[in-house]
Amino acid sequence: MKVPFLDLKAAHDHLQGQIEAALLRVARSGSYVLGPELEDFEAAFARYVGSPHCAGVANGLDALRLGLEAMGVGPGDEVVVPANTYIATWLAVSQCGAVPVPVEPLEDTYNIDPDAVRAAITERTKAVLPVHLYGQPADMNVLEMIAQRHGLSVLEDGAQAHGARYKSRRIGSKGTVAWSYYPTKNLGALGDGGALTTDDDAISARVRLLRNYGSSIKYQNDVKGFNSRLDPIQAAVLKVKLDALDDATSRRQSIAKRYSEAFSGAGLCSPFVPAWADPVWHLYVLRHPDRASFQKRLADAGIATVIHYPIPPHLQTAYENAGHRRGSFPLTERLAAEVLSLPMCPAQTDEQTEYVIDNILKLA
Ligand SMILES: *Cc1c(COP(=O)(O)O)cnc(C)c1O
């Protein structure tokens, strides 16, 4: 048997007719930038997460960048970020001219450690940027309290967490969240896409301005903006996929439940889920002390796995002049050496899931 890590075509096979109809509708509409398709999707996604505002932008990185810009983050500012994240989280801060200040994750959830955030705050700190890593919510109440006490903005990176709940409320129903619709995300387009949701009217207005050349009235430019809009073709496809998101999430959750049942008591380092978290399993991540050979054994058995992520941002050449070294963030570095993401696709069959489980138990 072969088990792919994520089969994108199979994942939306049952929606293919609706997706193609949406593509044709846009092609025939004569409206190809901004417009009604985008507005429809923005309204639907805002409703889905429970936010008053959604602004579609070109990708998740831009959603982060424009969100930070809208919060007034700029040169001389520091933004506290997880050391343990995809590099886009850091790049958004750097693109604003600000400095990403990394902190270690919690050992159990791999999400940002609130105590480490507290310790990293200086008089230059302007914002905190928690990531809901692997689809598991960060501890937002605590982070919001810290931010409030120190007068900091909070921008959440929701790129892996569409539909996830924190203490029964959806991520996005409060605060400001940057989303990615990159094809492999839980809600993925047929190309790049992203959005910012916010309960702050001013941030919403600012991002709408920034994404469109700094202009709300054509040829009248209030600020030096960007060209970063969610394409109507992608918006139309995303609307179809949004209607099917909860079904896809349920499939992920039942696969994760089977994995966790099977691995508990087997001495495997499987994901820890706090009682208040309702994750959407963007990734199901194990840890293994001898990952390379474990991954090879699984590959030989036809099971595809991926590493998220093999090199943390602070050890990337891109950040070689940021003053960090090997050993600066030991837990993050250990995770980078040990994590392994198991096959997780809404279209994965029960047989495939059981095959993965049998082999993990045998080959770990
Ligand atoms: C994918 C991702 C991003 C970037 O999104 P793009 O749409 O690819 O630009 C940012 N942060 C995290 C945590 C991601 O997983």
The ligand as an SDF file (V2000), in Angstrom:
LIG
                    3D

 15 15  0  0  0  0  0  0  0  0999 V2000
    1.9990   28.8590    5.1950 C   0  0  0  0  0  0  0  0  0  0  0  0
    2.3470   29.6910    6.3330 C   0  0  0  0  0  0  0  0  0  0  0  0
    2.5550   31.0640    6.2050 C   0  0  0  0  0  0  0  0  0  0  0  0
    2.6570   31.7630    4.8890 C   0  0  0  0  0  0  0  0  0  0  0  0
    1.5540   31.6540    4.0530 O   0  0  0  0  0  0  0  0  0  0  0  0
    1.7290   31.8410    2.4670 P   0  0  0  0  0  0  0  0  0  0  0  0
    0.3290   31.9150    1.9840 O   0  0  0  0  0  0  0  0  0  0  0  0
    2.4660   30.6550    1.9560 O   0  0  0  0  0  0  0  0  0  0  0  0
    2.4720   33.1110    2.2560 O   0  0  0  0  0  0  0  0  0  0  0  0
    2.7860   31.8070    7.3450 C   0  0  0  0  0  0  0  0  0  0  0  0
    2.8350   31.2260    8.5520 N   0  0  0  0  0  0  0  0  0  0  0  0
    2.6600   29.9130    8.7200 C   0  0  0  0  0  0  0  0  0  0  0  0
    2.7160   29.3430   10.0950 C   0  0  0  0  0  0  0  0  0  0  0  0
    2.4190   29.0960    7.6190 C   0  0  0  0  0  0  0  0  0  0  0  0
    2.2670   27.7760    7.8040 O   0  0  0  0  0  0  0  0  0  0  0  0
  1  2  1  0
  2  3  1  0
  2 14  2  0
  3  4  1  0
  3 10  2  0
  4  5  1  0
  5  6  1  0
  6  7  2  0
  6  8  1  0
  6  9  1  0
 10 11  1  0
 11 12  2  0
 12 13  1  0
 12 14  1  0
 14 15  1  0
M  END
$$$$
